[in-house]
Structures are given as structure tokens and as C-alpha cells.
């Protein structure tokens, strides 16, 4: 067995142990910790989902808030119509996925900044629609969800474990994609899309698949969130920050890796909580500065430190510049 | 024997500019066809039309099948591979991973393990076997050009379009590259090569096609084409062509007198 395989087995084992430990969190019977755990799992879902389109395929999507809000409202409306809670979560995930497929067909031919802006606008459009469509969504008044008749503690545990289960699914999805030809194709697309289509990759199909995968669990998490907080309103679930945070988390941990976004989500939550508690007045500014500093000094993310990816990236950049000058020299 | 690639009245316009003008061309299996012409003659555009990057007018038949309406990935899966004038590696991947990509995606149902074996074989063939674990971006230019060849070989193409694979190489590297192209042709791959270096063209090609302002102005064996007055005029301008013709006439007259 070579070194790479050993490393891989150790990483898988450590991940499983970590998940098991986190799942045992309710044993401490601290509801504040449980709330943080639920938030952390939700952040991990968002970051890991973004990683499929943003990390593997390299398309800087700002659509997370759109999928999240769509999932939240779909779940809330379906639950209000009498659908059992777990089914409403599944349905919300599928609705978000279908929406992402159509959206992807429309905007994934755009590249770079153009794609980023197009994806950013989607949440705004959905926000306006939800606010105006009062008969269905309650408009700006928001939407109340049916009360669940179990104890507060039991509710906290239920939502924590459900959110964690989806986060584990998101992790599994990333693991599967990274080892499947889909992940390999997405990596090719990120590095050179024209060349990718020339080696036989159906780039449209691969990108739309990645976009749909990046939406499904976010939609489910949105519906779960709605069930958890009992009340949603458009500016809450369609907040632009919901699109930005997962990107920061993924970059903190290491975009395009399997574990990076999950680690980044936990780190981000810890920073958010610590800064918020200690610097109440200026917490947003302090958190912002901290994030800029971290990304500046850790361009490959935390995992980049471990795998030495950062060093290699510098080498790659040097190689590219020399190659460009060589090509130019050749043409001249 | 029927042609492997047949272009009929292929035209590509960009706004008011006609980049490829009514080109009709047929290539038989096993041929090595040189595509030459001055800068801006439309050579690369023609390659882009054949590979589906641009969609022009006219018909293109590959191996008995119309391909002019297909997408690039579909055309490459049928067996038309190409290299780019400016090399297009996946910079963050190793040489092996670069070649694994076409080996994986060019044909349906190829497992990553099989693709890895095929890729290693293609790298050995082009002489990059020892550098398979290097990053593509850290290879020399000559190495990256050979990597492009390995990538297109891993697709197991029937037709290979080479767009200036020798640009930027030194004479020693060019000799290696020419030898490599010859070995690829010997495997039975039909080759269409865009090239500026006449030495390479004269050496390799069984037939030459000359483009000028997007239109085909000459076609034939290397010797016939290079002495064609229309070709000389396209490359060197009509004043030089006239002078060359006068000189030839004078020489002929002198011989008579």
C-alpha cells in the first residue's frame, strides 16, 4: 500500500470519527451548543454544495441564497399545505435542483464575472417575486410554519441530527464527485474549458449537472431551516450574505477539495461566534478584516497548508508566465 | 476508396469578413495534407469550422457522416482530434492526468484505470514517459507541444488536425517533432497539418493545399504547388511575382537566342 492510499484511509477514518463525535453533541445537553452545531452543519451544507460548482468546476456561483430561499419557501408552503415535514424537505431539495437545472441551462454559458453577476441577480429576482406574491407566500409579512408538538429539547435534537445528516450527505456527494469521472471532467473544465470540450467532454451537461448538485442539498437545508425557526420572511432567506459566506468558508478550508469546505464552515462559525461575542459593536468589520487576512495569507486554504498546494501553485504561476513569453517569443 | 473527410463549399463569415471562402476539399484515408497560406489566410478558422468550434455554411462529411451541425465534443468523440497553435494544457494537472482526460472522455465507458494505462502508453509514444508525473505547466514548450500530441493520440483519432505544432521550437526539436508526426501517420492516422516551415511541409506532406484570403488557390503535390505563380503571388506580392515571371521569360528567351 503506497503513501497516498494510507493518507487517504487515515483521512476517511478521521472524518468518520469527527462526524461520530459531532453527532454525540446532544449528550452535553447544552442547547446553545446544539444551536451552534445546527448552524455549523447548515454552513457546511452550503459550503460543500458551493464547492461542486465553484470549487470543482471553477464557476463562481452566487446563487446559494436563491436555492436556499427557494427551498425554504417551497418547504414552508408544502408543510403549510399538510405535507409531512421530512417529505417537504425532500420536495424542497428537488424543486431547488430542478430550478438550478433550468437556471444553469440559461446562464452557464457565461464565464467569470458575467456568470457571477448573473447568478447573483437570481436571488434578488426571487426576493421580489416572494415579496409581491402575497397570496402564496404571505409577502413581506412572512410565513409561519406549523408548530411541532414535541418538547423544545427534542426539537433541538431532531433539527440538529437532521441538519447533520444532510451535511454528511453533502460530504459524501463531494467525495463521490471527486472520485468519479464527473469530478475529473469538472477539473478539466475549470482549468481550460475549450480544451475540455475538445477532449470529448460534454461541457454543458457536466456544468449543469454540477449546478444541479450544488442546489439540491441547499434547497433541503433551506426547508429544514424554515422548519427549525418556524417563521421565514423574504429578506431573511434570500440574504446576499447567504451566497457570500459559503464561498468564504470554502476558500478558508480549501476550495476544490473534499474536506476543505467543511473545515472552513466550522472555522468560519467559530470566528463569527467569537468575534460577535467579544466585539459586539464592530463585529462585522472585525470579521471582515479577519477573513481578508486569512485568505491573503492562505491562498490555498487550510488544507493547502497540509498538502503543500500553495507552494505548487506559485510554481505553476511561474511556469505559466515563462510559457507565455516562450509562446510570444516563438510567434515573434 | 471514399474520402475520410470531405468539405463542400464551406464558408465562414465574421460580420463583413469572409474568413473561409467557399472551400471544397477532400482528404483520403492515410494522407498527410499540408495546409499553408500567408498569415490571416483562414487556416486556423478552417480547422475551427471542421472541429465544430464555429458553424459555417456548406457541408462537412467525416467517415460517411455529416458533422457540420455537431458540437466540438461530439466531433472529437467521432474521431477528429486537433492540437492548438497556442498549447492548451490543463496547467494544474500532471502530464499523465492531462492525457487521461481525452482517454477517459473521448470514448464511452472507459474506466479511469484503463484511461491511465492508455495515457501512459501515449506519453511513452511521444517520449514524455519519464515526465509523466510533472505538472503540465512545468514542462518546456517542446514538452508541452508533445503533450498536446499525446492528448490527441489518446483519443485514438482517425483524423488529426495539427495547427502549427512546430511554432516556437528550435531546429533540433523540430526534427524530433517531424519524426513523431511521421510515426503517427505510419499508424494509419490521416493528418492535416498547418505549417509555416516549408522544410517540414515538403518533408512530410503527400499533398499541399494553399489558402489565400480564405479561398483555396492551389492544391497538389508539394513541388507543383510551390512553383505555382498564384502561390508565389499570394506569399510575395504581385510585383515580385511579375518580376519572377519576367525573369523566367527572359531566361527562356536567352536560351532560345
Interface residues (C-beta under 8 A of the other chain):
Chain A: X181 X184 X185 X187 X188 X191 X192 X194 X195 X196 X197 X198 X199 X200 X201 X202 X203 X312 X313 X315 X316 X319 X320 X323 X326 X327 X329 X330 X331
Chain B: X51 X53 X71 X72 X73 X76 X77 X81 X82 X84 X86 X87 X88 X89 X90 X91 X92 X93 X100 X101 X102 X104 X105 X106 X107 X112 X135 X137 X138 X141 X144 X151 X155 X167 X168 X169
